[in-house]
Amino acid sequence: MSESDRPVVKVVRGKAVTEGAGVRLTRMFPNPQLDMLDPFLLLDEFKSDKSGDYIAGFPSHPHRGFETVTYMLAGAMRHEDHTGATGELLPGGAQWMTAGRGVIHSEMPLQRGGLLWGFQLWVNLPAARKMDPPRYQDIAPERIPSVTLEGGAVARVIAGEAGGARGPVEGIVTDPLYLDVTLAEGTSFIQRIPAGHTAFALVYEGAARFGATALARGELAVFGPGDVVRGAAESGGGRLILLAAAPLNEPVARYGPFVMNTVDEIEKAFDDYRAGRLDAA
C-alpha cells in the first residue's frame, strides 16, 4: 500500500502580543483563527534585536498541568525556579520542562542587546499525569543531532526520529516529533508522521511548499490525516519547525498559567499557589 501525503487543511498567521514583563511576541495560537491543536496548547515566536522588546523577560510565574518547550535560535535565556534549579538556554539549545503538579520559575534574557529569537510551545499533559513531579530536560546545542533527509533538506532532531537519528528529549507521554528543518533552494523532504498524531509546520524564514500550498515566513500549516508530510523549498529556500504529537482527547480547562481538565481543578491550582503548596504532592 502506498503512503498518503498529509494535506494542508488550514493556514494561519500569528498575532502580536505582549507577555511577561513586556516581552513582545508573535502568538501563532491560540488566536481567533486557531484555539489549540490537541495536545498543543500554545506556540509563541519571540524575535527582536531591540532590547526593549525583551529585556524585562518573564519574571517568576507558576505553571501546573502541562509542559513548556523552549527552543532558541539566537541569544540566550537563564532559567531559575523556586527550588533553586537553574539553567541556561544557548543558541541552538532547547528545554523541555514538565511542570506537572507545579513549578514557579523565571526565564530571563542573558543579554543587553543583539538578536533574541526562539519559540515557546505548550504541550498538554493527560489527567493521569498532571500531578506528576516537575521535571526538566535541558538540551545543550551539541546534543541535538543534525541529519540530511530524503530530498536534501537538513533537520535538527529535537524530539522523535528523522533521517535515522533520534532527538535527545525522552519520556514524553504524547510521543512528540520536533524538527527544525532547513530547506536550501531546490531541496525537499519527506517525514513520516504516526497515524492519529496531530501535525503542523511553521515557516519562520523564507518560504516553503506543502503540496499545492505555499507558505511564507510567519505562516503555520495544519495538516490533515495521512502518513507523511512532504515539503519543498520555494525560491530562495526556507526554514521551518515541524511538530507532531498524539492528541489526548480530554476536556481542557485553562486559565493563565494553569491547564487542567475542570474549572474546579483550576480554582484549586490558584488556591494552592496562593497558599504556597503548588508543588505539593
Secondary structure, 3 states (H helix, E strand, C coil): CCCCECCEEEEEECEEEEECCCEEEEEEECECCECCECCEEEEEEEEECCHHHCCCCEEEEEEECEEEEEEEEECCEEEEECCCCEEEECCCCEEEEECCCCEEEEEEECCCCCCEEEEEEEEECCHHHCCCCCEEEEECHHHCCEEECCCECEEEEEECEECCEECCCCCCCCCCEEEEEEECCCCEEEEECCCCCEEEEEEEEEEEEECCEEEECCEEEEECCCCEEEEEEEEEEEEEEEEEECCCCCCCEEECCEEECCHHHHHHHHHHHHCCCCCCC
